[in-house]
Amino acid sequence: MAATVAENAVEARGDRVVAYLIDFAILSAVAFGLWLVTFVLNTVLSVGAMAAASPESPGAMGSGSMMAAGLLGIVINFALWLAIGAVLVYYFGYYAETNETVGKRSQNVAVVDETGSPPSQRDRLVRTAVLLAPFPIMLLLGGVLGGFGFVFALVLMAGWLLVEAAVMFVSDDAQRLGDRVAGTYVVSASE
């Protein structure tokens, strides 16, 4: 007797986790690289603002240069998060076109709908949107709070991903929240 799509999803759960960890590592490395660039830019900006000393008090940072450095720092931080968003759009746009990510391809798992067919583009976008639901809050935290916001944003996303993983592990059909909303499953591609 042939296994159902849900049974195949349960059997592929381990490979799915490995695929997710591969994708997460790739996206985290890119995000960290972008964060490192903005950290260097913000550091150079701060040092430059401090070097703009007032003639009356050498070494003191003028209030105008301090405010300009702060505002430019916020702009740089928002640019960081917009760049991370662009990477996510590219990555998941690639997924939407090919129906696989690097991790899924490496572990030979695929996303399917309830019938075992490739999901519609709408279904792929819905499941990805649920996965990235915290991103607007991350953008706000990271843009306004800079380095501290980056840490808070990472904690927020890690918490959300843990919720998604917990739902996948406790559900009888190995669906995370995004899969439940979109009506999709992740199964072995060889099935």
FIZALO-286725 format. One record per residue (C-alpha): residue in one letter; residue number from 1; x, y negated, z negated. Coordinates in pm, 1 decimal, decimal comma. Each point is the difference from the previous one (the first is absolute). Layout:
<drentors>
res;n;east;north;up
A;NUM;X;Y;Z
...
</drentors>
This chain:
<drentors>
res;n;east;north;up
M;1;0,0;0,0;0,0
A;2;136,3;-339,8;98,5
A;3;84,8;-242,9;-277,8
T;4;-199,2;-320,8;-21,3
V;5;155,6;-342,0;52,0
A;6;-19,4;-63,4;-376,5
E;7;173,2;331,9;-76,8
N;8;275,3;-85,0;250,6
A;9;38,8;-340,5;-168,2
V;10;46,9;164,4;-338,4
E;11;262,5;236,0;147,6
A;12;186,6;-294,8;156,9
R;13;-1,1;-210,0;-320,4
G;14;368,8;65,7;-79,0
D;15;116,3;-86,8;352,5
R;16;-220,6;-308,4;-12,6
V;17;170,7;-118,5;-318,1
V;18;344,3;45,0;155,8
A;19;-115,2;-185,6;313,7
Y;20;-132,8;-282,8;-215,0
L;21;327,2;-23,8;-194,6
I;22;194,5;-24,6;327,5
D;23;-228,1;-277,1;127,4
F;24;14,4;-177,4;-336,0
A;25;381,4;14,6;0,0
I;26;18,0;-149,8;349,5
L;27;-243,9;-281,6;-79,4
S;28;164,4;-66,7;-338,8
A;29;344,9;-24,4;158,9
V;30;-127,5;-253,5;252,7
A;31;-184,2;-198,1;-271,3
F;32;311,6;0,4;-219,3
G;33;213,8;-120,8;290,9
L;34;-243,8;-284,5;65,8
W;35;-11,0;-83,2;-371,7
L;36;381,1;-4,6;-12,6
V;37;11,8;-250,6;285,9
T;38;-248,0;-228,5;-175,6
F;39;186,4;37,9;-329,4
V;40;320,4;-119,1;166,4
L;41;-186,3;-288,0;168,7
N;42;-159,4;-106,0;-328,6
T;43;332,8;22,7;-182,6
V;44;176,5;-213,3;262,4
L;45;-289,3;-246,2;-12,5
S;46;17,5;-25,4;-379,6
V;47;376,4;-44,7;-2,8
G;48;-31,1;-265,0;270,5
A;49;-265,4;-184,5;-196,9
M;50;216,9;5,6;-310,9
A;51;290,8;-136,6;200,2
A;52;-214,3;-301,2;93,0
A;53;101,5;-180,7;-315,8
S;54;-122,2;-344,6;-85,5
P;55;273,6;-267,0;0,4
E;56;-80,3;-101,9;-358,5
S;57;40,1;347,2;-140,6
P;58;234,1;223,2;204,1
G;59;-105,3;362,7;-14,4
A;60;-361,9;-81,2;-82,6
M;61;-257,3;115,8;247,9
G;62;-216,2;-277,0;137,9
S;63;-372,9;48,1;-45,4
G;64;-63,1;-43,4;373,3
S;65;247,1;270,5;98,8
M;66;-133,6;228,5;-273,4
M;67;-357,8;-40,9;122,6
A;68;103,4;47,3;363,3
A;69;196,0;314,1;-90,2
G;70;-298,3;136,2;-192,4
L;71;-245,8;-65,9;281,9
L;72;233,1;140,1;261,7
G;73;52,6;304,4;-221,8
I;74;-376,7;59,1;-6,9
V;75;-12,5;-30,0;380,2
I;76;288,2;247,8;30,8
N;77;-175,1;242,3;-237,5
F;78;-325,4;-18,9;197,1
A;79;203,1;57,9;317,1
L;80;148,1;310,0;-164,5
W;81;-342,7;143,3;-69,3
L;82;-126,2;-90,4;344,1
A;83;302,5;180,5;146,3
I;84;-71,5;303,5;-217,3
G;85;-359,6;-17,8;121,2
A;86;121,3;-13,1;360,1
V;87;213,0;309,9;-59,9
L;88;-302,3;178,0;-146,3
V;89;-216,8;-105,7;294,2
Y;90;266,4;124,7;243,0
Y;91;48,7;326,5;-188,0
F;92;-368,1;74,9;-32,9
G;93;-66,8;-136,4;346,9
Y;94;241,5;262,9;124,7
Y;95;-192,4;252,5;-208,1
A;96;-326,3;-121,1;152,5
E;97;140,0;54,8;349,4
T;98;169,2;336,3;-55,5
N;99;-207,3;137,2;-291,5
E;100;320,2;82,0;-188,9
T;101;261,7;-171,5;-209,7
V;102;366,8;93,7;-22,1
G;103;-70,3;194,2;-319,3
K;104;-301,1;181,2;142,1
R;105;194,2;95,0;312,6
S;106;290,8;131,3;-208,5
Q;107;-231,2;216,5;-212,5
N;108;-224,8;108,1;287,5
V;109;-320,8;-132,9;-156,1
A;110;-270,7;-199,2;172,3
V;111;-307,9;-201,6;-84,3
V;112;-326,4;148,7;126,0
D;113;-368,9;-72,4;-41,9
E;114;-255,9;238,0;-153,0
T;115;-15,0;205,7;319,8
G;116;378,6;41,9;23,1
S;117;28,5;-243,5;291,1
P;118;227,6;-304,0;3,0
P;119;-175,4;-282,9;-185,9
S;120;-123,1;-309,9;176,5
Q;121;210,4;-312,7;-9,7
R;122;-261,8;-149,9;-231,0
D;123;41,7;291,8;-243,8
R;124;380,0;-37,5;5,0
L;125;-29,4;-372,8;-65,0
V;126;-249,7;52,2;-283,9
R;127;219,4;255,5;-179,4
T;128;302,8;-228,9;40,3
A;129;-194,6;-304,0;-121,9
V;130;-90,9;183,8;-319,2
L;131;364,6;97,4;-50,0
L;132;108,9;-363,6;42,9
A;133;-289,6;-152,5;-199,2
P;134;232,2;-160,3;-261,1
F;135;210,2;-177,6;264,9
P;136;-181,8;-339,5;-12,2
I;137;57,0;-16,7;-377,0
M;138;361,9;105,6;55,0
L;139;37,8;-282,5;253,5
L;140;-130,8;-251,7;-249,4
L;141;210,0;126,9;-290,8
G;142;316,6;29,9;206,6
G;143;-46,4;-332,8;173,4
V;144;-67,1;-206,0;-309,2
L;145;215,7;175,8;-258,2
G;146;300,1;86,2;216,2
G;147;223,2;273,7;-141,9
F;148;-226,1;62,3;-297,6
G;149;-296,0;18,3;235,2
F;150;185,1;256,3;210,5
V;151;39,3;219,4;-308,9
F;152;-366,3;-47,0;-99,6
A;153;-107,3;71,4;357,1
L;154;203,0;321,2;10,0
V;155;-149,2;112,0;-331,0
L;156;-349,8;-77,7;131,6
M;157;59,0;198,9;318,4
A;158;161,6;288,5;-188,6
G;159;-302,4;13,4;-230,5
W;160;-238,1;3,5;295,7
L;161;200,0;274,4;170,3
L;162;-10,3;205,0;-319,6
V;163;-379,6;-35,7;-5,3
E;164;-13,2;111,9;364,2
A;165;226,8;298,6;-76,0
A;166;-197,2;94,7;-310,8
V;167;-325,0;0,4;197,5
M;168;163,9;217,9;265,5
F;169;126,1;249,6;-259,6
V;170;-323,0;29,1;-198,3
S;171;-236,1;15,9;296,7
D;172;-104,3;341,4;126,5
D;173;69,9;-100,8;359,6
A;174;334,3;-184,7;-45,3
Q;175;-142,9;-334,5;112,4
R;176;132,5;-328,4;-135,3
L;177;-235,2;-297,7;-28,0
G;178;76,0;-119,5;353,3
D;179;-77,4;345,3;137,5
R;180;-328,0;11,6;-188,9
V;181;-107,8;-339,1;134,7
A;182;106,4;82,2;357,2
G;183;-109,0;365,4;-1,7
T;184;348,5;127,6;84,7
Y;185;230,5;278,3;-115,6
V;186;372,4;66,7;29,4
V;187;64,8;354,1;120,8
S;188;284,4;205,5;136,6
A;189;44,0;-98,4;365,2
S;190;60,0;364,1;93,5
E;191;-356,0;93,9;-108,5
</drentors>
